[in-house]
Amino acid sequence: MFPKKSKGPSVIRLISGDVFSVADLPPVTLKRWTASRKRAVVRAVIYNIITAQEAIDAYALSQEEFNTWLARCADHGEDALKETKIKKYRQP
């Protein structure tokens, strides 16, 4: 089960050469978030595969939580989405 199709592309090629598509998104019935699942949702929004609002609605996220994921990625890269590394990336 995936969020409905948005106006963005359905498949993109990342800088690394990997292909990323709607099929790479985690299921909407998800109970446990891992860094790779967060990364997939953030990538989908950044590359306009889905909108931020579609991601928030589909995965029952709060606006604050999703904005935190985006900010961590923007400031420190995708490794900052790992909860075990949060102290390393926290502001003093």
Summary of the structure (lengths in Angstrom):
residues: 92
radius of gyration: 13.1
end to end distance: 40.7
largest distance: 40.8
contacts: 219
relative contact order: 0.16
helix: 52%
strand: 7%
